[in-house]
Amino acid sequence: MSKPYRRPMSKLWWLRRRPYTAFMLREISSVFIGAYVVLLLVLVWRVDAGPSAYAAYLDTLKSPGMLAFHAIAFVFALLHTITWFLLAPKALAVWRGQKRVPAPLIAGPHFLVWLLLSGGVAALFLA
Amino acid sequence: MADETITLEVSRYDPDGDSEPTFQSYDVPFQEDWVVLDALNYLKDQVDGTLSYRWSCRMGVCGSCGMMVNGVPKLTCAVFLRDYAPGPIKVEPLAHFPVERDLIVALDDFVSKLQDIKPWIIRDVEKPLDEGVYRQTPAEVARYQQFSMCINCMLCYAACPVYGLEESFLGPAAIALAQRYNLDSRDQGRDQRQELVASDEGIWDCTLVGECSAVCPKDVDPAGAIQQAKVASTLDWYKSFLLPFPGRRKQKTEA
């Protein structure tokens, strides 16, 4: 009996269609979020080491490479946050009788709380 | 206009003679009201009777005619030639499944997974027939109705790169079907399905690419079903720590 043919899957499958590429970008955004968390932890560590250590670390963060990293990480942080908030209604099925609460009413509060928290943090630092 | 044609590039594979599939080009009459399946039927009737593919109802109900059309899983009875004009239109068997012949894929793995999730109403104890049917309110029907619309066309599996990379993945349609029964107020079989659904090959293999829902011709939203099953399973896990008696953890899936 003849054997069915199994097609190999290209390692570049995620470049073949835009939704797959968008998915991979969303996944890669986690790497930048993680790297940024490491930088923050190092910041706390340098604060604990004293004023001179903290000042030296701030100088390091001002280097062109670090500035470029922060710009890229910021874009990926936005992508990460927006895409996951938009997916929240898939996981949260809230019902009112026979009607499911529309997706914007699930995703909307996520964005609202995000804006309020971000505004609060910004106000704290700008004050 | 009557002489206008459009080119179909059709994947051909003869398991008795070919080492791998190849593409064959055909020019078919371009008719405004022809779907891709009409063009395939024209080819089989008028040009090449050896062309093999599945189809049945031609009205988006049977789920038999799913194929890759220009790289995207589609029911070929539901996409018009005019949507792809001026062509060419590349027609391939559904991605991620072994190819039996031409545009026909092997169904064994999919059917086996459907059976594994026990897609029927399970009762701890069936009530006697003379007590009548199990009644449901419209709200109880609404909870699972969307997930019951699946026609087993397998487009979601062809769109799922996780299934393409890991054949052991239970997959979108099977998990959506499990969720359909788990959410049914008449069903008491969630615990029996949970071992498979909440396994590494089940919901936790899903990385939420989301294309299963995007390509679904019946708006079943299997990606949503999987994420809601993840929420329910996570709640189970927390309850296993917080609640002292296992019997109290049993619940209808909430999502």
Interface residues (C-beta under 8 A of the other chain):
Chain A: S2 K3 P4 Y5 R6 R7 M9 W13 W14 R16 R17 P19 Y20 F23 E27 L87 P89 K90 A91 L92 A93 W95 G97 Q98 K99 R100
Chain B: Y13 P15 D16 D18 E20 P21 G71 V72 A95 H96 P98 V99 E100 V105 A106 P138 A139 A142 R143 P161 G164 L165 T207 L208 V209 G210 E211 S213 A214 D221 A223 G224 Q227 Q228 K230 V231 A255
